[in-house]
């Protein structure tokens, strides 16, 4: 009898400790910790790029050149109080810009280096008909850069965190700031004292 009770208790304990996984849509907002997450990155990028493309700089740039302006995303700095993967935000910003169809986009510094290495390889190893030439790159007209900051207010097991994403679009020739945007996300978090 004692063994059966121990076995039953062990079974209940093991079931309680089992991992449970449920697949959800990638556009579903799930906030477990109250920290910056994929939904925040996506929301910030979409709203910032929507605002950016609604401003006069794009019409002026298109009128001046007769074509779509060419943009590159530069550095997005994490100045927040937590570890943020700014690469996700940069990719979200880039995707929103490209998918708008209103600008052309050029590769990042790291991607350009890899492409240049590939062209060097092609110069030696590819047929003359298929190799790509050096010096045919398109230069960017504008660079998008910015930062993510946080302000946190904490008392006991409660906190309020403000995430502020500041972005600027800079004219590469003149260094003028042609657009400046900001997205704020505020979260109220309540935790048990054991988790602080």
Secondary structure, DSSP 8 states (H G I E B T S, - for coil): -HHHHHHHHHHHHHHHH--------TT----SSSS--HHHHHHHHHHHHHHHHTSHHHHHHHHHHSS--EEEEEEEEE-SSS---HHHHHHHHHHHHHHHTSSEE---HHHHHHHHHHHHHHHHHS-TTT---TT-----SEEEEEEEEEEEEEETTEEEEEEEEEEEEEETTT--EEEEEEEEEEEEEE--GGG-
